[in-house]
């Protein structure tokens, strides 16, 4: 295994891998007690992507499969996938971990489009969900078998839409949860409790208030809230852009793209308001508890808590590891 990630230094990348390794071993993905950092990071954060690939081949090692996991941005994903498509032999599968971008937009600048797959693991160090999509039936089956062999529950999509399966469900639930709080239907604590029972395997491990902390990466809740807003904005943009390209294929990209982005921002601003302040305060308190007042990185704290969660499945009443801190409940009662 080789990792190429030029946006952080080697020490930072090593810490991130070590932080999630316990969760991976607990799930049975690997029986190695420690990550093979020497081999895994030999081409990390140095040189260009082309140099990294050439280095692997010069060492006599073959490249059989590539998992692209760069950040969720349409233009950036298109650029990285096009470069991989140009550099790698056409028989090598390239799977993108995109969480929202439909396949038709991912492959815009690729020559060998059929070997580009969607291979989206939903928070892979703590969950076993994987959704895949491709246009080559044999390679779709190959990816399904490979992901299954490393302990993923695989959903094979036969169509590609913005958000795929997982995040199209997730976005609707998150948006409606914020609406319930904002409209005074119930409290953030009650939304948390409800979502826990909606799907114990998903929302039991990553509930309404802890989801922003999980997806926020090293930035925790703040990064998660910003990502939710960007995903909402980009979701509307992708829907508009896809519809425009389908209904008016002669409209050039340099016209369709900015028009869709401007309309997307307007629609989000008018119809998809920001989360209620009460939700943000509750999530902030939860993050402080999980990270022990900031002494643990958010991803490490969530990873450790998730390991405990998997150890005690099925979840029992009154044993909610992600219940709101008592300090928040007390603060609500004193208002």
C-alpha positions as CSV (number, residue, x, y, z in Angstrom):
1,X,0.0,0.0,0.0
2,X,1.2,3.5,-0.8
3,X,-0.2,6.8,0.2
4,X,0.3,10.1,-1.8
5,X,-1.0,13.2,0.0
6,X,1.1,16.3,-0.7
7,X,-1.0,18.7,1.4
8,X,0.4,17.8,4.9
9,X,3.9,16.8,6.1
10,X,4.8,13.2,6.8
11,X,4.5,13.4,10.6
12,X,0.9,14.8,10.4
13,X,-0.1,12.0,8.0
14,X,1.4,9.3,10.2
15,X,-0.5,10.6,13.2
16,X,-3.8,10.6,11.3
17,X,-3.2,7.0,10.2
18,X,-2.2,5.9,13.7
19,X,-5.3,7.7,15.1
20,X,-7.7,5.5,13.2
21,X,-5.7,2.2,13.2
22,X,-7.3,0.9,16.3
23,X,-10.8,1.2,14.7
24,X,-9.6,-0.6,11.6
25,X,-8.2,-3.5,13.6
26,X,-11.3,-3.7,15.7
27,X,-13.4,-4.0,12.5
28,X,-11.2,-6.8,11.3
29,X,-9.9,-5.0,8.2
30,X,-6.4,-5.8,9.2
31,X,-4.7,-8.0,11.8
32,X,-1.6,-5.9,12.0
33,X,-1.2,-4.3,15.4
34,X,0.7,-1.3,13.9
35,X,0.3,0.4,10.5
36,X,3.2,-0.3,8.1
37,X,4.2,3.3,7.9
38,X,7.6,2.7,6.3
39,X,6.1,1.2,3.2
40,X,2.7,2.9,3.3
41,X,4.2,6.4,3.3
42,X,7.2,6.0,1.1
43,X,5.7,8.2,-1.5
44,X,3.8,10.6,0.7
45,X,3.8,14.4,0.6
46,X,6.9,14.6,-1.7
47,X,7.1,15.5,-5.3
48,X,4.4,15.3,-7.9
49,X,1.8,12.6,-8.5
50,X,3.7,11.5,-11.6
51,X,7.0,11.2,-9.5
52,X,5.1,9.2,-6.8
53,X,3.8,6.7,-9.4
54,X,7.1,6.4,-11.1
55,X,8.8,5.7,-7.8
56,X,6.5,2.8,-7.0
57,X,7.2,1.3,-10.4
58,X,11.0,1.8,-10.2
59,X,11.0,-0.2,-7.0
60,X,9.6,-3.1,-9.0
61,X,6.1,-2.9,-7.5
62,X,3.0,-2.9,-9.7
63,X,0.0,-0.7,-9.4
64,X,-3.3,-2.6,-9.5
65,X,-5.9,-0.3,-7.9
66,X,-6.0,3.4,-7.1
67,X,-8.4,4.9,-4.5
68,X,-8.6,8.7,-5.0
69,X,-9.6,10.5,-1.7
70,X,-8.8,14.1,-2.3
71,X,-11.1,16.9,-1.1
72,X,-14.7,17.3,-2.3
73,X,-14.4,19.9,-5.1
74,X,-15.7,19.4,-8.6
75,X,-12.9,21.1,-10.5
76,X,-10.2,19.6,-8.3
77,X,-11.6,16.1,-8.5
78,X,-11.8,16.4,-12.3
79,X,-8.2,17.5,-12.5
80,X,-6.8,14.7,-10.3
81,X,-8.8,12.0,-12.0
82,X,-7.8,13.2,-15.5
83,X,-4.1,13.2,-14.4
84,X,-4.4,9.7,-13.0
85,X,-6.2,8.6,-16.2
86,X,-3.4,10.0,-18.3
87,X,-0.5,8.5,-16.2
88,X,-1.8,5.0,-15.5
89,X,-2.3,2.0,-17.8
90,X,-5.9,1.8,-19.0
91,X,-6.5,-1.6,-17.3
92,X,-6.0,-0.1,-13.8
93,X,-9.2,0.8,-11.9
94,X,-9.4,4.3,-10.4
95,X,-12.0,4.7,-7.7
96,X,-13.1,8.1,-6.4
97,X,-14.3,8.6,-2.8
98,X,-16.5,11.5,-3.9
99,X,-19.3,11.9,-1.4
100,X,-21.6,14.0,-3.6
101,X,-20.4,14.5,-7.2
102,X,-22.1,12.4,-9.8
103,X,-20.1,10.1,-12.1
104,X,-20.9,12.1,-15.2
105,X,-19.2,15.2,-13.9
106,X,-16.2,13.3,-12.4
107,X,-15.1,11.9,-15.8
108,X,-15.5,15.1,-17.8
109,X,-11.8,15.3,-18.7
110,X,-10.9,11.6,-18.7
111,X,-10.2,9.6,-21.8
112,X,-10.8,6.1,-20.4
113,X,-14.0,6.9,-18.6
114,X,-15.1,3.3,-18.2
115,X,-12.3,2.6,-15.7
116,X,-13.3,5.4,-13.4
117,X,-15.5,4.2,-10.5
118,X,-17.3,5.8,-7.6
119,X,-16.0,4.1,-4.5
120,X,-17.4,6.1,-1.6
121,X,-16.7,4.8,1.9
122,X,-18.9,6.6,4.4
123,X,-16.4,7.5,7.2
124,X,-14.4,4.3,6.6
125,X,-12.4,4.3,9.9
126,X,-15.6,4.0,12.0
127,X,-18.2,2.6,9.6
128,X,-18.5,-0.3,7.2
129,X,-20.7,1.3,4.5
130,X,-19.4,1.5,0.9
131,X,-21.3,2.6,-2.2
132,X,-20.0,2.0,-5.7
133,X,-20.9,2.9,-9.3
134,X,-19.3,2.2,-12.6
135,X,-20.2,1.6,-16.3
136,X,-18.1,-1.5,-16.7
137,X,-20.0,-4.5,-15.3
138,X,-17.0,-6.8,-14.7
139,X,-15.0,-4.0,-13.0
140,X,-18.0,-3.1,-10.8
141,X,-18.2,-6.8,-9.7
142,X,-14.4,-6.7,-9.1
143,X,-14.7,-3.6,-6.9
144,X,-17.7,-5.1,-5.0
145,X,-15.7,-8.3,-4.2
146,X,-12.6,-6.3,-3.2
147,X,-14.4,-3.9,-0.9
148,X,-16.4,-6.8,0.6
149,X,-13.1,-8.7,1.3
150,X,-12.0,-5.8,3.6
151,X,-15.1,-5.8,5.6
152,X,-17.3,-3.2,3.9
153,X,-21.1,-3.6,3.4
154,X,-21.3,-2.6,-0.3
155,X,-24.2,-0.9,-2.1
156,X,-24.0,-1.1,-5.9
157,X,-25.6,1.9,-7.6
158,X,-27.1,1.4,-11.0
159,X,-27.5,5.2,-11.5
160,X,-25.5,8.2,-10.4
161,X,-27.1,11.3,-8.8
162,X,-25.7,14.1,-6.6
163,X,-25.1,12.7,-3.1
164,X,-25.4,9.1,-4.3
165,X,-27.3,6.9,-1.8
166,X,-25.8,7.6,1.6
167,X,-25.5,11.4,1.5
168,X,-28.8,12.0,-0.3
169,X,-30.4,10.3,2.7
170,X,-28.1,11.9,5.2
171,X,-28.6,15.5,3.8
172,X,-32.4,15.2,4.0
173,X,-32.3,14.0,7.6
174,X,-29.8,16.6,8.7
175,X,-31.7,19.5,7.1
176,X,-35.0,18.3,8.6
177,X,-33.5,17.9,12.0
178,X,-32.3,21.5,12.0
179,X,-35.8,22.6,10.8
180,X,-37.5,20.8,13.7
181,X,-35.3,22.7,16.2
182,X,-35.6,26.0,14.4
183,X,-39.4,25.7,14.2
184,X,-39.7,24.9,17.9
185,X,-41.1,21.4,17.2
186,X,-38.6,19.8,19.6
187,X,-35.2,20.3,21.2
188,X,-31.8,19.3,19.8
189,X,-31.7,16.6,22.5
190,X,-35.0,15.1,21.2
191,X,-33.8,15.2,17.6
192,X,-30.7,13.4,18.8
193,X,-32.8,10.7,20.5
194,X,-35.1,10.3,17.4
195,X,-32.2,9.9,15.0
196,X,-30.6,7.3,17.3
197,X,-33.6,5.0,16.8
198,X,-33.9,5.7,13.1
199,X,-30.8,3.7,12.3
200,X,-28.7,2.3,15.3
201,X,-25.8,1.4,13.1
202,X,-25.5,4.8,11.5
203,X,-27.0,7.4,13.8
204,X,-26.2,5.4,16.9
205,X,-22.5,5.8,16.2
206,X,-22.7,9.3,14.6
207,X,-25.7,11.1,15.8
208,X,-27.3,14.4,14.9
209,X,-24.9,16.5,17.0
210,X,-21.8,14.5,16.6
211,X,-21.9,14.3,12.8
212,X,-20.4,17.8,12.3
213,X,-17.6,16.8,14.6
214,X,-16.9,13.6,12.6
215,X,-16.9,15.1,9.1
216,X,-15.1,18.3,10.3
217,X,-11.8,16.4,10.4
218,X,-9.0,18.0,12.4
219,X,-11.1,21.2,12.6
220,X,-13.9,19.5,14.4
221,X,-17.4,21.1,14.6
222,X,-16.4,24.3,13.0
223,X,-15.0,22.5,9.9
224,X,-18.1,20.2,9.9
225,X,-20.6,23.1,9.9
226,X,-18.7,24.8,7.1
227,X,-18.6,21.6,5.1
228,X,-22.4,21.1,5.6
229,X,-23.0,24.6,4.1
230,X,-20.7,24.0,1.2
231,X,-22.3,20.6,0.5
232,X,-25.7,22.2,0.5
233,X,-24.6,24.9,-1.8
234,X,-22.7,22.5,-4.1
235,X,-25.7,20.1,-4.1
236,X,-28.0,22.7,-5.5
237,X,-25.2,23.8,-8.0
238,X,-24.7,20.2,-9.1
239,X,-28.5,19.6,-9.6
240,X,-28.9,22.8,-11.6
241,X,-25.7,22.2,-13.6
242,X,-26.6,18.6,-14.4
243,X,-30.2,19.7,-15.4
244,X,-28.8,22.4,-17.6
245,X,-26.4,20.1,-19.4
246,X,-29.1,17.6,-19.9
247,X,-31.8,20.0,-21.1
248,X,-29.5,22.4,-23.0
249,X,-26.4,20.4,-24.0
250,X,-25.3,23.1,-26.4
251,X,-24.8,25.6,-23.6
252,X,-21.0,25.8,-23.0
253,X,-19.6,24.9,-19.6
254,X,-18.2,28.4,-19.1
255,X,-21.8,29.7,-19.2
256,X,-23.6,26.8,-17.4
257,X,-21.2,26.6,-14.5
258,X,-21.3,30.2,-13.2
259,X,-25.0,30.5,-13.8
260,X,-25.6,27.4,-11.8
261,X,-23.3,28.5,-9.0
262,X,-24.9,31.9,-8.6
263,X,-28.4,30.4,-8.6
264,X,-27.3,27.7,-6.2
265,X,-26.0,30.3,-3.7
266,X,-29.3,32.3,-4.0
267,X,-31.5,29.2,-3.4
268,X,-29.4,28.0,-0.4
269,X,-29.6,31.5,1.2
270,X,-33.3,31.8,0.7
271,X,-34.6,28.3,1.3
272,X,-31.8,26.4,3.3
273,X,-31.0,28.6,6.3
274,X,-28.1,28.1,8.7
275,X,-28.5,25.7,11.7
276,X,-30.2,27.0,14.8
277,X,-27.9,28.6,17.3
278,X,-29.2,26.1,19.9
279,X,-27.9,23.2,17.8
280,X,-24.5,24.9,17.4
281,X,-24.2,25.4,21.2
282,X,-25.2,21.8,21.9
283,X,-22.7,20.5,19.4
284,X,-20.0,22.7,20.9
285,X,-20.6,21.3,24.3
286,X,-20.6,17.8,23.0
287,X,-17.3,18.4,21.2
288,X,-15.7,19.7,24.4
289,X,-16.8,16.6,26.3
290,X,-15.6,14.1,23.6
291,X,-12.2,15.8,23.1
292,X,-11.8,16.4,26.9
293,X,-11.9,20.1,26.5
294,X,-9.7,20.1,23.4
295,X,-6.9,17.9,24.7
296,X,-7.7,15.2,22.0
297,X,-8.0,15.8,18.3
298,X,-11.7,15.5,17.2
299,X,-11.1,12.6,14.9
300,X,-9.1,10.6,17.5
301,X,-11.8,11.2,20.1
302,X,-14.5,10.1,17.8
303,X,-12.5,7.1,16.7
304,X,-11.9,6.0,20.2
305,X,-15.6,6.4,21.1
306,X,-16.6,4.5,18.0
307,X,-14.4,1.5,19.0
308,X,-16.3,1.4,22.3
309,X,-19.6,1.6,20.3
310,X,-18.7,-1.5,18.2
311,X,-17.7,-3.4,21.3
312,X,-21.2,-3.2,22.8
313,X,-23.6,-3.8,19.9
314,X,-26.5,-4.2,19.9
315,X,-27.1,-0.8,21.6
316,X,-29.2,-1.0,24.7
317,X,-31.6,1.5,26.2
318,X,-29.9,4.0,28.4
319,X,-26.4,3.3,27.1
320,X,-26.1,6.1,24.6
321,X,-22.4,6.9,24.3
322,X,-23.3,10.1,22.4
323,X,-25.9,11.5,24.8
324,X,-25.7,15.3,25.3
325,X,-23.5,16.4,28.2
326,X,-25.4,16.9,31.5
327,X,-24.2,20.5,31.5
328,X,-26.2,21.2,28.4
329,X,-29.4,19.6,29.8
330,X,-29.0,21.6,33.0
331,X,-28.4,24.8,31.1
332,X,-31.7,24.2,29.2
333,X,-33.6,23.6,32.4
334,X,-32.4,26.9,33.8
335,X,-33.5,29.1,30.8
